[in-house]
Amino acid sequence: MKVDKTVVIITGVGLAIGFAEALIYYNLGTNANREKFKFGVPKGKELAKNMGVVLATSALTALISYQIEKSMEAKAVPTPA
């Protein structure tokens, strides 16, 4: 199966943004009952779980976007010359 570069780009960008978002939520949760905010990155299994979820949702977003784009291209009416 040939992988379209758009799928790779969207997955990569989604992974970067999704991981940043996951870190924000992680830190909001871990600092909820603290007086002073302390930034941290999850370690071990927790980091792996977060990355797995972000990777899966990024890839799914890319594949769905690709299918929608292809569907719209197929339905596009050609303009007369």
N, C-alpha and C positions, 0 to 999 in steps of 0.2 A: 504494500500500500504506500503510495506516494503521499507525503505529508505536505500540505500547502503551507507556504511560508507565513501566510496570514494567521493560521492557527498557531504556529510557533510564536509569532510576535504577540498575539493576544494572550496566549498562555503565559509567556514570560512577563509581560507587563502586569497581567492579573496576579501572577505569583508575587511580584515585587510589592504591588499595592496591597494585595491581600495579606501578605506577611506583616507589612507595616501596620495595617488595621488590626490584625490579630495581636501584635505587640501592644498596641494602645489598649485594647480590651483586657489583655492579660494584666497590664500594669494598673489599669483602673480597678480591676478586681483584687489584685494583691495589695493595693494601697488603700482600699476602701475604709479600713478601720485604723489606719496609721495617721499619726499627727503630721509626720513629715513624709513627703512623696519621695520614693526611692525607685529609680528605673532599673528594671532587670529583664533578662531574657530567660525563658524557661530552659531547663536542661533535661537531657536524657529522653525518657519516654514521653514526657509532656511536650518537649520540643518536636519530637518525631510525630506525635499526634497532631499538633498544630500545623506542621508543614504538610502532612498528609491531607488534612482537610482543605487547606489553602490550595494545594496542588490539584486536588480533585475538582474543587469548585472552579478554579481557573481554567482547567482543561475542558470542563463541561461548558463554561461560558464561551470559550473559543469555538468549540464544536457546534454549539447552537448558533452562534453568530455566523459561522461559516455556512451552515445549512440555510439560514434565513437569507443571507446574501446571495447564495446560489439560486434559491427559490425566486427571489426578486429579479435576478438577472434573466431567468428562464421566462418569466412572465412579462418582461419589459417589451413594449411594442417598438419595433424598429422605426426610426424616423425616415421619411421618404427623402431620396437624394435630390 
